[in-house]
Protein backbone atom coordinates (compact mmCIF):
# COMPACT_ATOMS: atom_id res chain seq x y z
CA UNK A 1 0.00 0.00 0.00
CA UNK A 2 1.40 3.37 -0.93
CA UNK A 3 0.92 6.46 1.17
CA UNK A 4 -2.63 7.72 0.62
CA UNK A 5 -4.42 10.92 1.49
CA UNK A 6 -5.85 9.09 4.53
CA UNK A 7 -2.46 8.05 5.90
CA UNK A 8 -0.85 10.55 8.28
CA UNK A 9 2.36 12.02 6.85
CA UNK A 10 5.49 11.86 9.00
CA UNK A 11 4.96 15.49 10.01
CA UNK A 12 1.31 14.87 10.93
CA UNK A 13 2.36 11.72 12.80
CA UNK A 14 4.88 13.76 14.83
CA UNK A 15 2.15 16.29 15.68
CA UNK A 16 -0.20 13.46 16.76
CA UNK A 17 2.49 12.11 19.07
CA UNK A 18 3.21 15.54 20.54
CA UNK A 19 -0.51 16.15 21.14
CA UNK A 20 -0.54 12.95 23.20
CA UNK A 21 2.57 13.87 25.18
CA UNK A 22 4.97 11.54 23.35
CA UNK A 23 8.27 12.27 21.68
CA UNK A 24 8.80 11.46 18.02
CA UNK A 25 11.67 9.06 18.67
CA UNK A 26 13.64 7.59 15.80
CA UNK A 27 12.06 4.18 16.45
CA UNK A 28 8.50 5.53 16.42
CA UNK A 29 9.16 7.43 13.20
CA UNK A 30 10.75 4.33 11.62
CA UNK A 31 7.71 2.27 12.57
CA UNK A 32 5.41 4.87 11.05
CA UNK A 33 7.44 5.07 7.84
CA UNK A 34 7.23 1.29 7.50
CA UNK A 35 3.49 1.38 8.18
CA UNK A 36 3.06 4.08 5.52
CA UNK A 37 4.44 1.59 3.00
CA UNK A 38 2.68 -1.49 4.34
CA UNK A 39 -0.71 -0.03 5.31
CA UNK A 40 -1.82 -3.06 7.32
CA UNK A 41 0.90 -5.08 9.02
CA UNK A 42 1.89 -7.24 11.95
CA UNK A 43 4.85 -6.37 14.16
CA UNK A 44 7.08 -8.91 12.42
CA UNK A 45 6.21 -7.43 9.00
CA UNK A 46 7.08 -3.93 10.24
CA UNK A 47 10.29 -5.22 11.82
CA UNK A 48 11.30 -6.85 8.51
CA UNK A 49 10.56 -3.62 6.60
CA UNK A 50 12.65 -1.56 9.02
CA UNK A 51 15.48 -4.11 8.85
CA UNK A 52 15.67 -3.54 5.08
CA UNK A 53 17.10 -0.10 5.89
CA UNK A 54 19.88 -1.63 7.97
CA UNK A 55 18.38 -0.49 11.27
CA UNK A 56 18.26 -2.97 14.15
CA UNK A 57 14.94 -3.35 15.95
CA UNK A 58 13.26 -6.20 17.78
CA UNK A 59 9.79 -7.51 17.05
CA UNK A 60 8.91 -6.94 20.72
CA UNK A 61 9.82 -3.23 20.61
CA UNK A 62 7.94 -2.78 17.33
CA UNK A 63 4.90 -4.56 18.78
CA UNK A 64 5.01 -2.33 21.86
CA UNK A 65 5.16 0.80 19.70
CA UNK A 66 2.31 -0.38 17.45
CA UNK A 67 0.18 -1.32 20.46
CA UNK A 68 0.82 2.03 22.11
CA UNK A 69 -0.15 3.86 18.90
CA UNK A 70 -3.34 1.81 18.69
CA UNK A 71 -4.23 2.51 22.32
CA UNK A 72 -3.73 6.23 21.65
CA UNK A 73 -6.05 6.07 18.61
CA UNK A 74 -3.32 6.96 16.10
CA UNK A 75 -3.56 3.48 14.53
CA UNK A 76 -6.25 0.83 14.66
CA UNK A 77 -5.66 -2.83 15.34
CA UNK A 78 -7.33 -5.93 13.93
CA UNK A 79 -7.07 -9.56 14.95
CA UNK A 80 -6.86 -11.85 11.92
CA UNK A 81 -8.41 -15.30 11.70
CA UNK A 82 -4.96 -16.82 12.27
CA UNK A 83 -4.84 -15.02 15.67
CA UNK A 84 -2.21 -12.52 14.57
CA UNK A 85 -2.55 -8.84 15.47
CA UNK A 86 -2.45 -6.50 12.48
CA UNK A 87 -2.26 -2.74 12.72
CA UNK A 88 -3.86 -0.23 10.35
CA UNK A 89 -2.16 3.10 9.64
CA UNK A 90 -5.35 4.48 8.08
CA UNK A 91 -7.49 5.88 10.88
CA UNK A 92 -10.34 7.33 8.83
CA UNK A 93 -13.71 5.63 8.43
CA UNK A 94 -13.41 2.84 5.85
CA UNK A 95 -14.29 -0.77 5.08
CA UNK A 96 -11.88 -3.70 5.10
CA UNK A 97 -11.64 -6.57 2.67
CA UNK A 98 -9.97 -9.40 4.56
CA UNK A 99 -8.41 -12.20 2.50
CA UNK A 100 -8.94 -15.21 4.77
CA UNK A 101 -6.42 -17.36 2.86
CA UNK A 102 -3.51 -14.93 2.74
CA UNK A 103 -4.42 -12.95 5.88
CA UNK A 104 -4.22 -9.61 4.09
CA UNK A 105 -6.31 -6.51 4.60
CA UNK A 106 -7.28 -4.03 1.90
CA UNK A 107 -9.01 -0.70 2.42
CA UNK A 108 -12.27 0.08 0.65
CA UNK A 109 -13.18 3.74 0.59
CA UNK A 110 -16.92 3.81 -0.06
CA UNK A 111 -18.65 6.58 1.88
CA UNK A 112 -22.04 5.76 0.34
CA UNK A 113 -21.94 2.14 1.50
CA UNK A 114 -20.76 3.13 4.98
CA UNK A 115 -23.54 5.71 5.27
CA UNK A 116 -26.16 3.19 4.09
CA UNK A 117 -25.09 0.63 6.69
CA UNK A 118 -24.81 3.23 9.46
CA UNK A 119 -28.23 4.72 8.62
CA UNK A 120 -29.83 1.27 8.77
CA UNK A 121 -28.16 0.47 12.08
CA UNK A 122 -29.09 3.82 13.64
CA UNK A 123 -32.74 2.75 13.28
CA UNK A 124 -32.11 -0.53 15.13
CA UNK A 125 -32.08 -1.04 18.86
CA UNK A 126 -30.11 -3.81 20.52
CA UNK A 127 -31.69 -4.56 23.88
CA UNK A 128 -29.20 -3.98 26.65
CA UNK A 129 -26.55 -2.48 24.36
CA UNK A 130 -25.52 0.90 23.03
CA UNK A 131 -23.58 0.92 19.75
CA UNK A 132 -20.16 2.55 20.14
CA UNK A 133 -18.90 2.16 16.59
CA UNK A 134 -19.52 0.31 13.37
CA UNK A 135 -16.65 -1.65 11.85
CA UNK A 136 -17.33 -3.23 8.47
CA UNK A 137 -15.12 -6.13 7.42
CA UNK A 138 -15.83 -8.20 4.33
CA UNK A 139 -14.34 -11.69 4.39
CA UNK A 140 -13.12 -12.86 1.00
CA UNK A 141 -10.63 -15.05 -0.80
CA UNK A 142 -8.79 -14.78 -4.11
CA UNK A 143 -10.74 -15.84 -7.15
CA UNK A 144 -9.45 -18.68 -9.29
CA UNK A 145 -8.35 -16.19 -11.95
CA UNK A 146 -5.40 -14.88 -9.92
CA UNK A 147 -6.64 -11.32 -10.28
CA UNK A 148 -5.92 -8.77 -7.55
CA UNK A 149 -8.75 -7.71 -5.27
CA UNK A 150 -10.78 -4.89 -6.75
CA UNK A 151 -11.34 -2.04 -4.29
Helices and strands as residue ranges (DSSP letters): H 10-19, H 26-38, E 40-41, H 43-51, H 59-71, E 76-79, E 85-88, E 95-99, E 104-108, H 111-122, E 137-140
